[in-house]
Amino acid sequence: MKKEEINLKEKIKSVAKEFLEKSKDKEIQIISHFDTDGIAAAAIMVSALKKLDRKFSLKIVKSLEEQFIYDLPNKLTLFLDLASGSLNHLKESKLEEIFIIDHHEIISEIPEKIRIINSELHDKQKISASCLTYLFCKELNESNKEFAKLGILGMIGDMLEKEIDKLNNGILEDGEIKRKRGLLIYPSTRPINRALEFSSSPYIPNVTGNIKGVLELLREVELAPKDGRYKSIVELNSEEMEKLVTGIMLRNPKAKNKEIIGDIFLIKLFNKLEDARELSAKINACSRFGESSIALQLCLEIPSAKKRAETIHAKYKQELISGLNYASNAEKILGNKFVIINAKNHVKDTMIGTIASILSNSSLYEEGTIIITMAYYENKVKISSRIVGRNGRNAREILNSVIEKIGGEVGGHKNAAGCIISQKKEKEFLDFLKKNLELETIKI
């Protein structure tokens, strides 16, 4: 795989120019990922194409499987937040004009028929697919600046806010995002008792999902309700904030202050300032409940979607807490710096990645541990892996080394990756995986 010689901004400019030319009289089929980053990217793209009066169709998918690619009609195709791991399948497909905007790792040669914008090809810059899509759409038409906030929403959804560089900073300015320092428990704009009860990032032992534990913590730190209502995080004064942080740290001794204090991003949606992490959680909840259209409508600020998204999110939070409780008590396969949790039918496949992410940010496991979660859907197994902290093995490479032997689909990054296998291959997958993880441990 050759490294791109031109810089990322120039690449976006040249691909956008080519896209404008090629899409003039053609229908465009957009395929986007179903998480917040993919939904935000899709919302930016459809809004930009409407302005250009282009014909398009949109499919939101949770993964890009081989057969799905081969079944696509031969139209100008635009992939958002996926496809970098499927270049070989795309090469063999009947598709002739392919554009990709993505930020996931590339492990094979880029076929000639593909035009790709991927930050991995440009010094592995940390930027979300939605931010790349925004920069691309701004090249199509300067007036698309109004969608900058959606780029930032996708960035937060992919937890890239700690990687903000010059490019992302420019998008923050375009989107008129309010940024303030505070405790990283969301939603920062809702009463603190509710935020703590459903806090999954950070996960607080004996507090998350435990209203009794929440009230006990608030009593200890002397935070009482006024007129029956607790303050929100953004309403706390510095002394109250300090007490609350101390109370959380005592319950989560492995947590570092810098992990639970950080930037809170407030985005204006439906003419109201909202915590971007809460918006992201709502979008994710809709998609994971099979309601991607509601998630998209929420990003497009269609009023009827707001209430529906809130109802879905409330259900999702309950299921997530129940999934976390299952994962905490389930029998695990443990080894040196790895843990495998096979939830089978006990947790939704669309939630298993979120649970892996929460556990990897929970301070329950030491830095460098690889957490692998598994869940069934149809006749397949969805597998998600996360690395605790920033230093450790390459999750994508480990999964890929197993998938190469047994077959399946794999994608993702060094610290967060996933794959899909047939249920018939479950035992074989686990045997190879354990062997590979133990070999990796010896290498370290």
DALINMO-V953779 format. One record per residue. N is the residue number from 1. RES is the residue in one small letter. SS is DSSP state (alpha for helix, beta for strand, coil for the rest). PHI is phi in whole degrees, -180 to 180 (NA if undefined). Layout:
# DALINMO-V953779
n	res	ss	phi
N	RES	SS	PHI
N	RES	SS	PHI
This chain:
# DALINMO-V953779
n	res	ss	phi
1	m	coil	NA
2	k	coil	-85
3	k	coil	-81
4	e	coil	-65
5	e	coil	-88
6	i	coil	-88
7	n	coil	-78
8	l	alpha	-62
9	k	alpha	-63
10	e	alpha	-66
11	k	alpha	-62
12	i	alpha	-59
13	k	alpha	-59
14	s	alpha	-70
15	v	alpha	-69
16	a	alpha	-62
17	k	alpha	-63
18	e	alpha	-64
19	f	alpha	-63
20	l	alpha	-58
21	e	alpha	-65
22	k	alpha	-72
23	s	coil	-96
24	k	coil	-52
25	d	coil	-117
26	k	coil	-124
27	e	coil	-82
28	i	beta	-105
29	q	beta	-104
30	i	beta	-102
31	i	beta	-121
32	s	beta	-129
33	h	beta	-76
34	f	coil	-92
35	d	coil	-87
36	t	alpha	-57
37	d	alpha	-61
38	g	alpha	-68
39	i	alpha	-67
40	a	alpha	-63
41	a	alpha	-61
42	a	alpha	-63
43	a	alpha	-63
44	i	alpha	-63
45	m	alpha	-65
46	v	alpha	-65
47	s	alpha	-65
48	a	alpha	-68
49	l	alpha	-70
50	k	alpha	-63
51	k	alpha	-61
52	l	coil	-83
53	d	coil	61
54	r	coil	-89
55	k	coil	-84
56	f	beta	-154
57	s	beta	-127
58	l	beta	-134
59	k	beta	-123
60	i	beta	-105
61	v	beta	-128
62	k	coil	-88
63	s	coil	-160
64	l	coil	-106
65	e	coil	-90
66	e	alpha	-51
67	q	alpha	-64
68	f	alpha	-57
69	i	alpha	-62
70	y	alpha	-67
71	d	alpha	-86
72	l	coil	-67
73	p	coil	-68
74	n	coil	-79
75	k	coil	-126
76	l	beta	-62
77	t	beta	-119
78	l	beta	-122
79	f	beta	-99
80	l	beta	-122
81	d	coil	62
82	l	coil	-164
83	a	coil	95
84	s	coil	-65
85	g	coil	-92
86	s	coil	-121
87	l	alpha	-61
88	n	alpha	-65
89	h	alpha	-66
90	l	alpha	-65
91	k	alpha	-62
92	e	alpha	-82
93	s	coil	-75
94	k	coil	-83
95	l	coil	-65
96	e	coil	-108
97	e	coil	-121
98	i	beta	-126
99	f	beta	-121
100	i	beta	-130
101	i	beta	-122
102	d	beta	-155
103	h	coil	-139
104	h	coil	-87
105	e	coil	-62
106	i	coil	-112
107	i	coil	-122
108	s	coil	-137
109	e	coil	-61
110	i	coil	-89
111	p	coil	-61
112	e	coil	-60
113	k	coil	-77
114	i	beta	-105
115	r	beta	-104
116	i	beta	-127
117	i	beta	-111
118	n	beta	-147
119	s	alpha	-64
120	e	alpha	-62
121	l	alpha	-82
122	h	coil	-126
123	d	coil	56
124	k	coil	50
125	q	coil	-61
126	k	coil	-91
127	i	coil	-149
128	s	coil	-75
129	a	alpha	-64
130	s	alpha	-68
131	c	alpha	-68
132	l	alpha	-63
133	t	alpha	-64
134	y	alpha	-62
135	l	alpha	-62
136	f	alpha	-64
137	c	alpha	-69
138	k	alpha	-68
139	e	alpha	-71
140	l	alpha	-69
141	n	coil	-164
142	e	alpha	-57
143	s	alpha	-67
144	n	alpha	-72
145	k	alpha	-55
146	e	alpha	-64
147	f	alpha	-97
148	a	alpha	-58
149	k	alpha	-62
150	l	alpha	-71
151	g	alpha	-62
152	i	alpha	-68
153	l	alpha	-60
154	g	alpha	-65
155	m	alpha	-61
156	i	alpha	-68
157	g	alpha	-60
158	d	coil	-94
159	m	coil	54
160	l	coil	-105
161	e	alpha	-66
162	k	alpha	-82
163	e	alpha	-108
164	i	coil	-64
165	d	coil	-120
166	k	alpha	-58
167	l	alpha	-61
168	n	alpha	-65
169	n	alpha	-60
170	g	alpha	-61
171	i	alpha	-69
172	l	alpha	-57
173	e	alpha	-66
174	d	alpha	-59
175	g	coil	-85
176	e	coil	49
177	i	coil	-83
178	k	beta	-86
179	r	beta	-130
180	k	beta	-139
181	r	beta	-86
182	g	beta	-179
183	l	beta	-74
184	l	coil	-83
185	i	coil	-120
186	y	coil	-120
187	p	coil	-79
188	s	coil	-73
189	t	coil	-100
190	r	coil	-110
191	p	beta	-52
192	i	alpha	-61
193	n	alpha	-64
194	r	alpha	-72
195	a	alpha	-62
196	l	alpha	-69
197	e	alpha	-62
198	f	coil	-106
199	s	coil	-70
200	s	beta	-113
201	s	coil	-142
202	p	coil	-80
203	y	beta	-83
204	i	coil	-111
205	p	coil	-54
206	n	coil	65
207	v	coil	-123
208	t	coil	-58
209	g	coil	76
210	n	coil	-133
211	i	alpha	-61
212	k	alpha	-64
213	g	alpha	-65
214	v	alpha	-63
215	l	alpha	-66
216	e	alpha	-63
217	l	alpha	-62
218	l	alpha	-66
219	r	alpha	-64
220	e	alpha	-58
221	v	coil	-92
222	e	coil	60
223	l	coil	-108
224	a	coil	-110
225	p	coil	-73
226	k	beta	-118
227	d	coil	53
228	g	coil	78
229	r	beta	-131
230	y	coil	-81
231	k	coil	-67
232	s	beta	-92
233	i	alpha	-60
234	v	alpha	-70
235	e	alpha	-93
236	l	coil	-69
237	n	coil	-83
238	s	alpha	-63
239	e	alpha	-68
240	e	alpha	-64
241	m	alpha	-62
242	e	alpha	-61
243	k	alpha	-63
244	l	alpha	-66
245	v	alpha	-59
246	t	alpha	-61
247	g	alpha	-60
248	i	alpha	-70
249	m	alpha	-62
250	l	alpha	-66
251	r	alpha	-87
252	n	coil	-134
253	p	coil	-57
254	k	coil	-80
255	a	coil	-69
256	k	coil	-105
257	n	alpha	-51
258	k	alpha	-68
259	e	alpha	-83
260	i	alpha	-109
261	i	beta	-115
262	g	beta	-173
263	d	beta	-86
264	i	beta	-104
265	f	beta	-107
266	l	beta	-108
267	i	beta	-117
268	k	beta	-87
269	l	beta	-134
270	f	coil	54
271	n	coil	63
272	k	beta	-138
273	l	beta	-74
274	e	beta	-127
275	d	beta	-68
276	a	alpha	-59
277	r	alpha	-69
278	e	alpha	-69
279	l	alpha	-61
280	s	alpha	-61
281	a	alpha	-63
282	k	alpha	-66
283	i	alpha	-62
284	n	alpha	-59
285	a	alpha	-60
286	c	alpha	-60
287	s	alpha	-63
288	r	alpha	-74
289	f	coil	-100
290	g	coil	75
291	e	coil	-120
292	s	alpha	-60
293	s	alpha	-65
294	i	alpha	-68
295	a	alpha	-59
296	l	alpha	-65
297	q	alpha	-63
298	l	alpha	-62
299	c	alpha	-63
300	l	coil	-85
301	e	coil	59
302	i	coil	-86
303	p	alpha	-49
304	s	alpha	-63
305	a	alpha	-77
306	k	alpha	-62
307	k	alpha	-64
308	r	alpha	-61
309	a	alpha	-64
310	e	alpha	-66
311	t	alpha	-64
312	i	alpha	-63
313	h	alpha	-63
314	a	alpha	-60
315	k	alpha	-64
316	y	alpha	-61
317	k	alpha	-61
318	q	alpha	-63
319	e	alpha	-66
320	l	alpha	-65
321	i	alpha	-61
322	s	alpha	-65
323	g	alpha	-64
324	l	alpha	-66
325	n	alpha	-63
326	y	alpha	-62
327	a	alpha	-62
328	s	alpha	-67
329	n	alpha	-98
330	a	coil	-69
331	e	coil	-69
332	k	coil	-120
333	i	beta	-96
334	l	beta	-112
335	g	beta	-146
336	n	coil	-72
337	k	coil	64
338	f	beta	-149
339	v	beta	-142
340	i	beta	-118
341	i	beta	-117
342	n	beta	-100
343	a	coil	-82
344	k	coil	49
345	n	coil	-95
346	h	coil	-80
347	v	coil	-133
348	k	coil	-61
349	d	coil	-61
350	t	coil	-77
351	m	coil	-108
352	i	alpha	-65
353	g	alpha	-69
354	t	alpha	-63
355	i	alpha	-64
356	a	alpha	-60
357	s	alpha	-64
358	i	alpha	-62
359	l	alpha	-63
360	s	alpha	-72
361	n	coil	-104
362	s	coil	-91
363	s	coil	68
364	l	coil	-78
365	y	coil	-122
366	e	coil	-77
367	e	coil	-48
368	g	coil	92
369	t	coil	-69
370	i	beta	-101
371	i	beta	-105
372	i	beta	-123
373	t	beta	-116
374	m	beta	-136
375	a	beta	-150
376	y	beta	-86
377	y	beta	-153
378	e	coil	49
379	n	coil	-107
380	k	beta	-120
381	v	beta	-125
382	k	beta	-96
383	i	beta	-122
384	s	beta	-125
385	s	beta	-130
386	r	beta	-137
387	i	beta	-102
388	v	coil	-76
389	g	coil	78
390	r	coil	-110
391	n	coil	-114
392	g	coil	165
393	r	coil	-74
394	n	coil	-93
395	a	alpha	-60
396	r	alpha	-66
397	e	alpha	-63
398	i	alpha	-63
399	l	alpha	-65
400	n	alpha	-63
401	s	alpha	-64
402	v	alpha	-80
403	i	alpha	-62
404	e	alpha	-59
405	k	alpha	-83
406	i	alpha	-111
407	g	coil	91
408	g	coil	143
409	e	beta	-114
410	v	beta	-139
411	g	beta	-165
412	g	beta	126
413	h	coil	-125
414	k	coil	-60
415	n	coil	-96
416	a	beta	-150
417	a	beta	-143
418	g	beta	-152
419	c	beta	-153
420	i	beta	-130
421	i	beta	-132
422	s	beta	-76
423	q	alpha	-61
424	k	alpha	-63
425	k	alpha	-95
426	e	alpha	-56
427	k	alpha	-63
428	e	alpha	-61
429	f	alpha	-59
430	l	alpha	-64
431	d	alpha	-62
432	f	alpha	-65
433	l	alpha	-62
434	k	alpha	-59
435	k	alpha	-60
436	n	alpha	-65
437	l	alpha	-66
438	e	alpha	-70
439	l	alpha	-64
440	e	alpha	-62
441	t	alpha	-63
442	i	alpha	-63
443	k	alpha	-58
444	i	coil	-63
